[in-house]
């Protein structure tokens, strides 16, 4: 009996001119790429033409003088993806948003709006923000402890999903003859009261084309994996060793089952840093060319 065909899922993680710290210095690079809308639109169209499933934008809420050049200045990702949505039609549009320095109502509304604007292509990468200094940009001095950030994140996702269910799919009847704009029985208040949040609802965005945007998670800690197993449909990971990558895969799939979900409900996408060339020697030469562009630390 033949095995069912499995589909390989591919995405592109766009960060300015690239993830290499000196990529902006390459002769062919667009040095202002991180703040260049046309550049992002061109890459998005190219990725869509190449049949990729997903375009992903990371984010952070704190920088300093040693930050990677491609994150020192960059667009707010949901704003950028809303613009890219007009230039594309099939590729998924994913963005990072923090559960530590946001409110559930804001995130629910923003991603629901992106899902509508893109025709059902929005995805939220749930992060808890790992940079300690971020607190100082949000009227605080200390970062929440690691386990507390993940406790908050779990409740945060629960609230967001509840808000996405505010409107049933056919709630908005908009009957001009009778004057009935919506069916009241199909609009739901959330009335959530928990440890971190008190949210009445309902959300002021109608049910999205997907029903709910896709949830992504990328935490590799034990707390992060548990959150992913409970809430995510897609998991990003960075693995540099094949045997350890296999262990991570099996462990995480086991956690998914332990959370009462089917293993196939969650896809795992490992990140790679591709250097493309016709031969391995040419690829190595390209890599070395980038390495030579790194400015030695002055001190």
C-alpha positions in Angstrom: 0.0 0.0 0.0 1.5 3.3 -1.1 2.1 6.0 1.5 0.2 9.3 1.0 2.2 12.1 -0.5 3.7 14.5 2.0 4.0 18.2 1.0 7.1 20.2 1.9 6.3 23.6 3.3 8.7 26.4 2.5 8.8 29.9 3.8 11.1 32.9 3.6 12.2 34.9 6.6 12.9 38.4 5.3 15.1 40.7 7.4 16.4 43.7 5.4 19.3 42.6 3.3 19.6 39.3 5.1 20.6 37.6 8.3 24.3 37.9 7.9 25.6 40.8 9.9 27.5 42.3 7.0 25.0 41.6 4.2 24.2 45.3 3.8 27.8 45.9 2.6 27.6 43.4 -0.3 28.0 45.2 -3.6 24.6 43.9 -4.8 22.8 44.7 -1.6 20.1 47.4 -1.2 21.6 49.2 1.8 18.3 50.7 3.0 16.4 47.4 2.4 15.0 47.3 5.9 13.0 50.5 5.3 12.4 50.1 1.5 8.8 49.2 0.7 9.5 48.5 -3.0 12.3 46.1 -2.0 9.9 44.1 0.3 7.2 44.0 -2.4 9.6 42.7 -5.0 10.8 39.9 -2.6 7.2 39.0 -1.7 6.2 38.7 -5.4 9.3 36.6 -6.1 8.6 34.3 -3.2 5.0 33.9 -4.4 6.1 33.2 -7.9 8.4 30.5 -6.5 5.4 28.8 -4.9 6.6 29.4 -1.3 3.9 29.0 1.4 4.9 31.8 3.7 6.6 35.2 4.1 7.7 35.9 7.7 8.7 39.1 9.4 10.3 39.0 12.8 10.2 42.0 15.2 11.7 43.3 18.4 10.8 46.3 20.6 14.3 47.2 21.8 17.6 48.1 20.1 21.0 49.3 21.1 24.2 50.3 19.4 25.3 46.7 19.0 22.1 45.5 17.3 22.1 43.8 14.0 22.1 46.4 11.2 18.9 45.0 9.7 17.0 45.5 13.0 18.3 49.0 13.9 15.5 50.5 11.9 12.6 48.5 10.3 8.9 48.7 9.5 6.3 47.7 12.1 5.5 44.3 10.6 1.7 44.3 10.5 1.8 47.7 8.7 4.2 46.4 6.2 2.3 43.1 5.6 -0.9 45.1 5.0 0.9 46.9 2.2 2.4 43.6 0.8 -1.1 42.0 0.9 -2.1 44.3 -2.0 0.9 43.1 -4.1 0.3 39.4 -3.5 -2.5 36.9 -3.7 -1.6 33.5 -2.3 1.5 33.6 0.0 0.9 33.5 3.7 1.8 36.6 5.6 3.2 36.1 9.1 4.4 38.6 11.7 5.8 38.5 15.2 3.9 40.3 18.0 4.7 40.2 21.7 2.4 38.9 24.4 4.5 40.7 27.1 4.2 44.2 25.7 0.8 44.2 24.0 -2.8 43.7 24.9 -4.9 40.8 23.6 -7.6 43.1 22.1 -5.0 45.0 20.1 -3.4 41.9 18.7 -6.8 40.2 17.9 -7.9 43.2 16.1 -4.7 43.8 14.1 -4.3 40.2 12.9 -8.1 39.9 12.1 -7.8 43.0 10.0 -4.7 41.6 8.2 -6.6 38.4 7.5 -9.5 40.4 5.9 -7.1 42.6 4.0 -5.1 39.6 2.6 -8.1 37.4 1.8 -7.3 34.9 4.6 -3.5 34.8 4.7 -2.6 36.1 8.1 -0.4 34.3 10.7 0.7 35.4 14.2 4.1 34.4 15.5 3.6 34.4 19.3 6.6 35.6 21.2 7.2 36.7 24.8 10.1 39.1 24.1 13.5 37.9 25.3 15.4 41.2 25.4 15.7 42.4 29.0 16.0 46.1 28.0 12.5 46.0 26.3 10.9 46.8 29.7 12.5 50.2 29.7 10.6 51.1 26.5 7.3 50.3 28.2 7.5 52.3 31.5 9.2 49.5 33.4 12.6 48.6 34.8 12.4 44.8 35.0 11.5 42.1 32.5 8.9 39.6 33.6 10.4 36.3 34.8 10.7 33.7 32.0 8.0 31.4 33.4 5.7 34.3 34.1 6.0 35.5 30.5 4.9 32.2 29.3 2.0 32.0 31.7 0.9 35.4 30.5 1.4 34.2 26.9 -0.8 31.2 27.3 -3.7 33.3 28.7 -3.0 35.9 26.1 -3.5 33.4 23.2 -6.6 32.1 24.9 -8.1 35.6 25.0 -7.1 36.4 21.4 -8.7 33.2 20.1 -11.8 33.9 22.1 -12.1 37.4 20.6 -11.7 36.0 17.1 -14.8 34.0 17.8 -16.9 37.1 18.7 -18.8 37.0 15.4 -20.2 33.9 13.9 -19.6 33.6 10.2 -23.1 34.6 9.1 -23.8 37.1 11.9 -23.8 40.2 9.7 -27.0 40.0 7.6 -27.2 43.6 6.6 -30.8 43.4 5.5 -31.7 46.9 4.1 -35.4 46.1 3.8 -35.9 45.0 7.5 -33.2 47.2 9.0 -31.5 44.2 10.6 -27.8 44.8 10.4 -26.7 41.7 12.4 -28.3 38.8 14.2 -27.7 39.5 17.9 -27.6 35.8 18.9 -24.5 35.4 16.7 -22.5 38.1 18.4 -20.7 36.9 21.6 -19.1 38.7 24.5 -16.0 37.0 25.8 -16.3 38.0 29.5 -12.8 36.7 30.2 -11.4 37.2 33.7 -8.0 35.6 34.4 -4.7 36.2 36.2 -3.4 38.7 33.7 -6.3 39.9 31.7 -9.9 41.0 32.0 -11.5 41.4 28.6 -15.2 41.7 27.9 -15.3 41.8 24.2 -16.7 41.4 21.6 -14.1 42.2 18.9 -15.0 45.0 16.5 -13.8 43.0 13.4 -16.1 40.5 11.8 -15.1 36.8 11.6 -12.1 36.5 9.3 -11.8 34.5 6.0 -9.8 31.8 7.8 -12.1 31.8 10.8 -9.0 32.4 12.9 -5.5 33.5 11.7 -2.8 30.8 12.0 -0.8 30.6 15.2 3.0 30.2 15.1 5.4 29.7 18.0 9.1 29.5 18.0 10.1 29.1 21.7 12.7 26.3 22.1 12.7 26.3 26.0 10.6 23.8 27.9 8.0 26.6 28.6 8.1 27.6 24.9 7.6 24.0 23.7 4.6 23.5 26.0 3.0 26.7 24.8 3.6 25.6 21.2 2.2 22.2 21.8 -1.0 23.6 23.3 -1.6 26.6 20.9 0.4 26.6 17.7 -0.3 25.2 14.2 3.2 26.0 13.0 6.4 25.9 14.9 9.7 27.5 13.9 12.9 26.1 15.2 16.7 26.5 14.6 18.6 23.2 14.7 22.3 22.8 13.8 22.6 19.1 14.4 20.5 16.5 12.6 20.3 14.0 15.5 19.2 16.8 17.9 16.8 18.1 15.3 15.1 14.6 15.2 15.0 14.5 19.0 13.4 17.9 19.0 10.8 16.9 16.4 9.8 13.7 18.3 9.7 15.4 21.7 7.6 18.3 20.4 5.2 16.0 18.6 4.9 14.0 21.9 4.0 17.2 23.7 1.4 18.0 21.1 -0.3 14.6 21.7 0.0 15.1 25.5 -1.9 18.4 25.0 -4.8 16.4 23.5 -4.1 17.2 19.8 -3.1 15.1 16.8 0.5 15.1 15.8 -0.4 16.2 12.3 -2.2 19.3 13.6 1.2 20.9 14.0 3.9 21.5 11.3 7.5 22.1 12.3 9.7 24.3 10.1 13.4 24.4 10.8 15.3 27.5 9.7 18.2 27.3 7.2 20.7 29.9 6.0 21.1 29.0 2.3 24.1 30.1 0.2 23.1 29.4 -3.4 25.6 28.5 -6.1 26.2 25.9 -8.9 28.8 24.1 -6.9 29.8 23.7 -3.2 33.1 25.5 -3.9 31.3 28.5 -5.4 28.9 28.6 -2.4 31.8 28.5 0.0 33.5 31.4 -1.9 30.2 33.4 -1.6 30.1 32.8 2.1 33.7 33.8 2.6 33.1 37.0 0.6 30.4 37.9 3.1 32.6 37.0 6.1 35.3 39.3 4.8 32.8 42.2 4.9 32.5 41.9 8.7 34.0 45.0 10.4 36.4 43.9 13.2 35.2 44.9 16.7 36.9 48.1 17.8 37.8 48.3 21.4 
